[in-house]
């Protein structure tokens, strides 16, 4: 009889607890990698359902092994734990306001499009997207946020996005010990395609190769060029250069020309077999997203520099120099940087997958 009363009491208590609403103060995930895959389940075997970028914040619904389930608004998805910073949400929807001491007088933004908000919480509105390398004066600090300002804007930035980039931004470490061979197409007596105003493919390809080399070296990658000046290098020598090294990616830079159709435009990427296909897909997507150019797709191509290559390799056709408008655009540093940032975005995604 006594035990029966206990069972009845416990059943009533459980019913009461389940019927009373309560709030869960879920953690938030701050994304530390650009173009990060969101998957349908906790693992790389699950399909990608989208991509998210550095500085974005999402409510954490569940954590399983090394994966985190996040709320995307109209659906849910999973991201790898190593590419996020977890912060605890406060019960009132805002970060704790207590001031803490800081020895930092200035901070430097580590990634493009870092979000600045109008208050110390991811619930606050975004007031600015800061570019990588931008410096701010630190006005004050709370437990998780810096209040910062420069001549253009004042706002709050999450500490994890600016402190010790090697610790908080795993994507910045992916380039370490990576060997990337950049093959500027043609050279010397081999001028390649000829543009609308008599520009040579070899020269524009070399511009791209130099800009890409500079950006990759700044991130700590080991970068090698198949030609370091305007000289003729045989295709066999280019491939040998890649095959004898511990090459992680071989990128052959080219430009198209169809003089009979001067309005044709667009970018396409070629691979031969194996690991080159995924590399090509990632790089093509990155370039199109950054440049906004017409997407001519990813194709399997029987091209010597990728057919004979034993390492992950792609050949990039980055535009039509026979198109006068595109030819002029390709000779500007700003557009070359767009192309390079797109290549790096795709290459970085390939290394983290």
Residue, then its C-alpha position, 0 to 999 in steps of 0.5 A: x500500500x505504501x509503495x503504491x502511494x509512492x508510485x502515484x505521487x511520482x506519477x503526479x509529480x512527473x505529470x506536473x513537471x511535464x505540464x509546466x513550460x520551461x526555457x532551455x538556455x541553449x548554447x550558440x555556435x559562432x562559425x569560425x570557417x568560411x564556406x562551411x558545409x552544413x550536413x543533414x546528419x553528424x558526419x561527412x557521409x551525410x549530404x551537404x544541405x547548404x553552406x555558412x560563413x565566418x561570424x554567423x551565429x546559430x542556436x545549438x540544438x544538440x551535440x553528438x560526438x564531434x558534431x553540432x546540430x544547429x537551428x537554421x530557421x526553416x530547417x536544422x543541420x549539422x556542422x563539425x565542432x572543430x569549426x565553431x566556437x560555442x558560447x552560452x546564451x544568457x537567460x535574458x537573451x543578452x550576454x552578461x554585461x559585467x566589465x572585465x579588465x583587458x590589456x588590449x588597446x586595439x584589435x585586428x579583424x582576422x576574417x572578412x565579413x566579421x560581424x559587428x553588432x549594436x550590443x554584446x549579444x548575437x541577438x543584437x542587430x548587425x551594424x557592420x561587416x568588417x574586412x580582414x585586417x581592419x583595426x579597431x580601438x577597444x573601448x570596453x570588454x565584457x565576458x565574451x565581447x569587445x566594444x570597439x570603434x574606429x573612424x567609421x563605426x562603433x560596435x561589439x565583436x565576439x572575442x572568439x573572432x579576434x583573439x588568437x586566430x590560430x586557436x579560434x579560427x581553425x580554418x586559418x590552420x588548414x594552409x599550414x604544411x599544404x603544398x600548392x603548385x600554381x601553373x600559369x598557363x603558356x609563357x615565352x613563345x607560347x602566348x596562348x589565346x589572344x584577346x580583343x585588344x591583342x592581350x596575351x593569355x600568358x600575361x593575364x594567367x601570370x597576373x592571376x598566379x602572382x596574386x594567388x601566390x601572394x595570398x596563399x603565402x600570407x596564410x602559411x601555405x607552401x607555394x610553388x610556381x611552374x614558371x616564375x617569369x615569362x618563359x616557355x615551360x614544356x607541359x611535361x616539365x610542369x607535370x613532373x614538377x607537381x608529381x615529384x613534390x608532395x603536392x596537395x593541389x595543382x592549379x593550372x590557370x588559363x583564359x579562353x578566347x572565341x573571337x568569332x563570338x565576342x560576347x561569350x563569357x563565363x568561367x569553367x573548371x576541368x578535372x580528369x579523374x578521382x580527387x580532382x572532381x571534388x576539388x574542381x566543384x569546390x573551386x568552381x563554386x567559390x569563384x562563381x560566388x566571389x565573381x558573380x560571373x556566368x557559371x559554365x560548370x565543371x567538366x571532365x577534360x582530357x587535358x595533358x596537365x591534369x591527365x598526367x598529374x598524379x596529384x589532385x589537379x584542376x585546370x581553370x578557364x577564368x574568363x574570355x579575353x575575346x570579350x572586350x568588357x571582360x578583357x578590360x576587367x581581367x586586367x584590374x587588380x580588384x577583379x583579379x582579387x575576386x577570382x583569387x579569393x574565390x579560388x582560395x575559398x574553394x581550395x580551403x573548403x576542399x582541405x577541410x572536407 
